[in-house]
Amino acid sequence: MSAPGWEVAPGGALQGEVVVPGDKSISHRSLMLGAIATGRTEVTGFLASEDCLATRAALGAMGVAIESHSPTHLFVEGVGRDGLQAPSGTLDMGNAGTAMRLFMGLLCGRPFDTTLVGDASLMRRPMERVAKPLREMGAVIETREGRPPVLIRGGRPLQAIDFRMPMASAQVKSAVLLAALSARGRSCVTEPAPTRDHTERMLAGFGVQLLRSGNRVELEGGQALRAARIAVPGDFSSAAFFMVAACIGGGSGLMLRNVGINPTRTGLLDMLLSMGADIRVHRHAGDSPEPVADIEVRPGALRGIAVPEALVPLAIDEFPIFFVAAACADGETLVRGAEELRVKESDRLATMAAGLAALGVEHELLPDGIRIRGRSGPVAAFGGGRIDSHGDHRIAMSFAVAALRAAAPIRIDDTANVATSFPGFAALARSVGLGLRELA
């Protein structure tokens, strides 16, 4: 039986309002931190995707009761910092790399052994860059040639670490901070460049005292967490597909409602504005730990840019859809310093380059990035063709958006994993004007 796919008709006029699902990064963390807090944590706007449901199932296997009032409205009965119980079997993370890496930090100081596994894609992804600093804290973690399964040996006391990260990674930083909660002493993590700070913001929301100074964060071990109320905003990474769609498509544009605009996540917004995109950000009032806005996007001409390397960590998940924007811009766009893209759900540099080649886009694949020669104006930026997404949800959604500027239909194979991060994408895309047809 063939994997499900999409066929997307060329062109389309976009208009209307879009409400994207809740933020995946915040949804994962709300469950994990709620689980080890004291009291009952309420989560609204939760992303009920396969990735986040894997986190929920894993916590349930360790004795955490999670009650659903609706798919997006949950209550987590915290068991306290030391209350997690040994699971009866392996913990299956599905396709959730974030969950696996964060659980490595959360579980390495427990008194029991844990084994983390995932689907075929996740079992190929590297885990040693997370395991290495955790081992320096005293954890015993085994991988298979650097990849899952990940075996975490329990009962090892953890010591604080002063960790200078060799490369910017929010997942590595978060894993170390979660381990630091169970460590003796004050741990410090210093980043080479800013990355997503959801973990720091949420730890503070759960009552943990942190000291943040520039790219350095310090945390004293042994602190208790208190239950909190978490309102999860719309996922900026999901909104990104519709932002670019509104930039390059016909029609009057789109209004994206209630989108999280954490400044460590909005590199794509900065890059699109540098390209000349017509985007207006209407910030919500209030003192929420996570800033939220409505984002208004209208179509217009884009120009190629050289992306500043400082923006790369702030847009790491959005580069596949950014490459689509670059192919529709006037002139050349250059991205360097993005080698992190090679260890995502697929090698996103190579997979996107193969897709661009299949659709006739002039480009040069680089070891740490890509150079794209765009075609702007009324001409089609893409030919028609068939794309292998390699099971990568962001690749699939990006090439669906590319059809807005294609000369012929685009067929995208292997789209099942879109549900891991953006359930309902196909229906939402159709509702605002994309000619997307689902194939069995």
C-alpha positions in Angstrom: 0.0 0.0 0.0 1.4 3.4 -0.9 1.8 6.1 1.7 -0.8 8.9 1.6 0.0 12.0 -0.4 -1.3 15.2 -1.7 -1.8 16.8 -5.1 -1.9 20.6 -5.1 -3.3 22.5 -8.1 -1.2 25.5 -9.3 -2.2 29.0 -8.3 -4.8 30.2 -5.9 -6.2 33.4 -4.3 -5.8 33.5 -0.5 -8.1 35.3 1.8 -9.6 35.0 5.2 -8.6 34.3 8.8 -6.4 31.5 10.1 -6.2 30.1 13.6 -3.3 27.6 13.8 -3.0 24.9 16.4 -1.2 25.4 19.7 2.5 25.7 20.0 4.2 22.3 20.0 7.2 23.3 22.0 5.1 24.9 24.7 2.6 22.0 24.7 5.4 19.4 25.4 6.8 21.5 28.2 3.5 22.3 29.8 2.9 18.6 30.3 6.4 17.7 31.5 6.7 20.6 34.0 3.1 20.2 35.1 3.9 16.5 35.8 6.7 17.3 38.2 5.0 20.2 39.9 3.0 20.1 43.1 -0.7 20.7 42.4 -3.0 20.7 39.4 -1.8 22.5 36.3 -4.4 23.7 33.8 -3.4 23.8 30.1 -5.5 25.6 27.5 -4.7 25.7 23.7 -2.8 22.4 24.0 -1.7 20.9 20.6 -3.4 17.5 20.4 -0.9 16.3 17.7 0.7 12.9 17.6 4.0 14.3 18.9 2.4 15.9 22.0 0.2 12.9 22.6 3.3 10.8 22.8 4.6 13.0 25.6 1.2 12.6 27.3 1.3 8.8 27.0 4.8 8.6 28.4 3.9 10.7 31.4 0.8 8.5 32.0 3.1 5.4 31.9 5.1 7.0 34.8 2.0 7.6 37.0 0.9 11.1 36.0 -2.9 11.5 35.7 -3.9 13.9 32.9 -7.6 14.8 32.5 -9.1 16.1 29.3 -12.0 18.6 29.3 -11.5 18.8 25.5 -8.6 17.8 23.2 -7.0 21.3 23.8 -8.0 21.8 27.5 -6.2 19.6 29.9 -5.5 19.3 33.7 -2.2 17.7 34.8 -2.1 16.2 38.4 1.4 16.9 39.4 3.4 14.2 41.3 6.1 16.6 42.5 9.7 16.8 41.4 10.6 13.3 42.6 7.2 11.6 42.1 7.6 10.0 38.7 7.3 6.2 38.8 9.1 3.5 36.8 7.3 2.7 33.5 6.5 -1.0 32.9 8.0 -0.9 29.4 9.8 1.3 26.9 8.5 4.9 26.3 7.6 5.4 22.6 8.2 9.0 21.4 6.8 8.4 18.0 8.2 11.1 15.7 8.8 13.6 18.6 12.5 14.5 18.7 11.8 17.3 21.1 10.1 14.9 23.5 12.9 12.4 23.4 15.6 14.9 24.0 13.8 16.7 26.8 12.9 13.4 28.5 16.6 12.5 28.5 17.1 15.5 30.8 14.0 15.0 32.8 14.6 11.3 33.5 18.4 11.0 33.9 18.2 11.8 37.7 15.5 9.3 38.5 15.9 6.2 40.6 14.7 3.9 37.8 15.9 2.9 34.3 14.1 4.1 31.2 14.3 3.3 27.6 13.2 5.8 24.9 12.3 4.7 21.4 10.5 6.2 18.4 9.4 5.7 14.8 11.8 4.8 12.0 12.6 8.5 11.4 13.3 9.3 15.0 15.4 6.2 15.4 17.8 7.6 12.9 18.3 11.0 14.6 21.4 11.8 16.7 21.2 11.9 20.4 24.8 12.2 21.6 24.9 16.0 21.7 22.2 15.8 24.4 23.7 12.7 26.1 27.3 14.2 26.4 26.6 17.1 28.8 24.2 14.9 30.8 27.0 12.4 31.3 29.2 15.2 32.5 26.6 15.7 35.2 26.9 12.1 36.2 24.1 10.5 34.2 24.5 7.1 32.6 23.0 7.2 29.1 23.5 4.6 26.4 22.7 5.0 22.7 23.2 2.8 19.7 25.9 4.4 17.7 24.7 7.8 18.9 21.1 7.1 18.0 18.0 5.6 19.7 17.1 3.5 21.5 18.2 5.7 24.4 18.8 3.7 27.7 18.9 5.9 30.8 20.3 4.2 33.9 18.6 5.4 37.1 19.9 5.9 40.6 22.9 8.1 39.6 23.3 11.3 41.5 23.7 14.4 39.3 26.1 17.2 39.9 25.8 20.8 38.6 27.5 21.7 35.4 28.9 24.9 33.8 28.1 24.0 30.2 29.3 26.1 27.3 27.3 24.9 24.4 29.4 24.2 21.3 26.4 25.0 19.0 23.1 26.7 19.5 20.3 24.2 20.3 17.2 24.9 22.4 16.7 21.1 22.9 20.2 20.6 24.3 19.8 23.6 26.6 16.4 22.5 27.8 17.6 19.0 28.5 20.5 20.3 30.7 18.2 22.7 32.6 15.7 19.9 33.3 18.5 17.7 34.6 19.8 20.6 36.7 16.5 20.5 38.7 17.7 17.2 40.1 21.4 18.1 40.4 23.4 19.2 43.4 24.6 22.8 43.1 24.1 25.6 40.7 24.2 24.8 37.0 25.0 27.3 34.3 24.4 27.0 30.5 25.9 29.5 28.1 24.8 29.6 24.5 26.9 30.7 21.5 23.7 32.4 20.1 20.2 32.9 21.4 17.8 30.0 21.0 14.2 29.4 22.0 13.7 30.3 25.6 10.3 28.5 26.3 11.9 26.3 29.0 13.3 29.3 30.9 10.0 31.2 30.7 8.0 28.2 31.7 10.2 27.2 34.6 9.8 30.7 35.9 6.1 30.3 35.5 6.2 27.2 37.6 8.0 29.1 40.4 11.6 28.1 39.7 14.2 30.8 40.3 16.6 31.3 37.4 19.2 34.0 36.7 19.4 35.0 33.1 22.1 37.3 31.8 22.7 37.7 28.1 23.2 34.2 26.6 23.7 32.6 30.1 21.2 31.0 32.4 21.8 29.7 35.9 19.6 27.4 38.0 20.0 26.0 41.5 19.2 22.4 41.8 16.6 21.0 44.2 13.9 23.6 43.6 10.3 22.6 43.8 7.8 23.5 41.1 4.3 24.8 41.8 1.3 24.1 39.5 0.5 26.8 37.0 -2.1 27.9 34.4 -0.7 27.7 30.9 -2.4 29.3 27.9 -0.6 27.9 24.8 -0.6 30.4 21.9 -0.8 29.4 18.3 2.4 27.8 17.0 4.6 30.3 15.1 6.2 27.4 13.1 2.7 26.4 11.9 1.7 30.0 11.1 4.9 30.3 9.0 3.4 28.2 6.2 0.4 30.6 5.9 2.6 33.7 6.3 4.7 32.7 3.3 1.5 31.5 1.4 0.0 35.0 1.8 3.2 36.7 0.7 3.5 34.7 -2.6 -0.1 33.9 -3.5 -2.8 35.9 -5.1 -5.8 37.3 -3.3 -6.1 39.8 -0.5 -3.9 38.0 2.0 -4.5 36.5 5.4 -5.0 37.4 9.0 -3.4 34.9 11.4 -4.9 35.1 14.9 -3.4 34.5 18.3 0.1 33.5 17.2 3.0 33.2 19.7 5.7 35.7 18.8 8.4 34.8 21.3 11.5 36.7 20.0 13.6 33.5 20.0 11.2 32.0 17.5 10.5 34.8 15.0 13.6 34.8 12.8 11.4 34.0 9.8 9.4 37.2 10.4 12.6 39.2 10.4 13.8 37.5 7.2 10.5 38.1 5.4 10.5 41.8 6.4 14.0 42.1 5.1 12.8 40.7 1.8 10.2 43.4 1.6 7.1 41.4 2.7 3.9 43.3 3.6 3.4 42.1 7.1 1.8 43.9 10.1 2.0 42.6 13.6 -0.8 43.5 16.0 0.4 42.6 19.5 -2.0 41.6 22.2 -2.0 43.5 25.5 -1.3 41.7 28.7 1.5 40.3 30.8 1.6 36.6 29.6 5.0 35.0 29.7 4.7 34.3 26.0 4.0 37.3 23.8 1.0 36.9 21.4 -0.1 38.8 18.3 -2.4 38.8 15.3 -0.3 38.8 12.1 -1.7 40.4 8.9 0.0 39.4 5.7 -0.6 40.7 2.2 0.9 39.6 -1.1 3.7 41.6 -2.6 7.1 41.5 -4.3 10.0 39.9 -2.4 13.7 40.4 -3.0 16.6 38.0 -2.3 18.7 38.5 0.8 21.8 37.1 2.5 20.4 35.8 5.8 22.4 36.9 8.8 23.8 33.9 10.6 22.5 35.3 13.9 19.0 34.7 12.7 19.5 31.0 11.8 18.9 29.6 15.3 15.8 31.8 15.6 14.2 30.3 12.4 15.6 26.7 12.3 12.3 25.0 11.9 11.0 27.6 9.3 13.8 27.2 6.7 11.9 24.8 4.5 9.1 27.3 4.0 11.6 30.1 3.8 13.3 28.4 0.9 9.9 28.5 -0.9 9.8 32.3 -0.3 13.3 32.6 -1.6 12.4 30.8 -4.8 9.7 33.4 -5.4 12.0 36.4 -4.7 13.9 38.6 -7.1 17.5 37.7 -7.1 19.7 35.5 -5.0 19.1 34.3 -1.4 22.0 32.9 0.6 21.7 30.9 3.8 24.9 29.8 5.7 25.5 28.4 9.1 22.4 26.1 9.0 24.1 22.7 9.3 21.5 21.9 12.1 19.0 21.4 9.3 20.9 18.2 8.3 19.8 16.4 11.6 16.1 17.2 11.6 13.3 14.7 10.7 15.1 14.5 7.4 18.3 16.1 6.1 16.2 19.2 5.3 19.0 20.9 3.3 19.3 17.9 1.0 15.6 17.1 0.9 14.6 20.7 0.1 17.4 20.9 -2.6 16.1 17.7 -4.2 12.6 19.1 -4.3 13.7 22.5 -5.7 15.6 20.6 -8.4 12.5 18.5 -9.2 10.5 21.8 -9.7 13.2 23.5 -11.8 14.5 26.0 -9.2 18.0 27.2 -9.7 20.0 26.6 -6.6 23.4 25.5 -5.1 23.4 23.1 -2.1 26.2 24.0 0.4 27.6 22.0 3.3 25.9 24.4 5.8 23.2 26.0 3.7 21.9 26.8 0.3 22.0 29.5 -2.4 18.7 30.0 -4.3 18.1 32.0 -7.4 14.5 33.2 -7.3 12.0 34.1 -10.0 9.7 37.0 -9.1 6.9 38.7 -10.9 4.1 37.1 -12.9 6.1 34.1 -14.1 5.9 30.8 -12.3 8.7 30.2 -9.8 8.2 26.5 -9.8 7.4 23.9 -12.5 5.1 21.0 -11.7 6.4 17.7 -10.5 6.5 15.0 -7.9 8.1 15.6 -4.5 9.3 12.9 -2.0 8.9 14.5 1.4 10.9 11.6 3.1 8.2 11.6 5.8 9.1 15.1 6.9 6.0 17.1 7.8 7.6 20.5 7.2 8.9 19.5 3.7 5.4 18.3 2.7 3.7 21.5 3.9 6.3 23.7 2.3 5.9 22.3 -1.2 2.1 22.4 -0.8 2.5 26.2 -0.4 4.9 26.3 -3.4 2.0 25.3 -5.7 0.7 28.8 -5.3 3.5 29.9 -7.7 3.7 26.7 -9.8 3.1 26.2 -13.5 1.5 22.8 -13.1 0.3 20.6 -10.2 2.7 19.4 -7.5 2.3 15.9 -6.2 3.7 15.4 -2.7 4.4 11.8 -1.4 4.4 10.6 2.2 2.4 13.2 4.0 1.2 11.1 7.0 3.6 12.7 9.4 2.0 16.1 9.0 -0.3 15.0 11.8 2.6 14.9 14.2 2.8 18.7 14.3 -0.2 20.2 12.4 -3.3 18.1 12.5 -5.9 19.6 10.1 -3.4 21.4 7.8 -4.9 20.1 4.6 -8.4 21.3 5.5 -7.2 24.6 6.8 -5.2 25.2 3.6 -8.2 24.4 1.4 -10.4 26.8 3.5 -8.2 29.8 2.6 -7.7 29.0 -1.1 -5.1 26.3 -1.7 -6.2 23.7 -4.2 -5.0 20.7 -2.1 -6.4 17.3 -2.7 -5.6 14.4 -0.4 -4.6 11.1 -2.0 -5.1 7.7 -0.5 
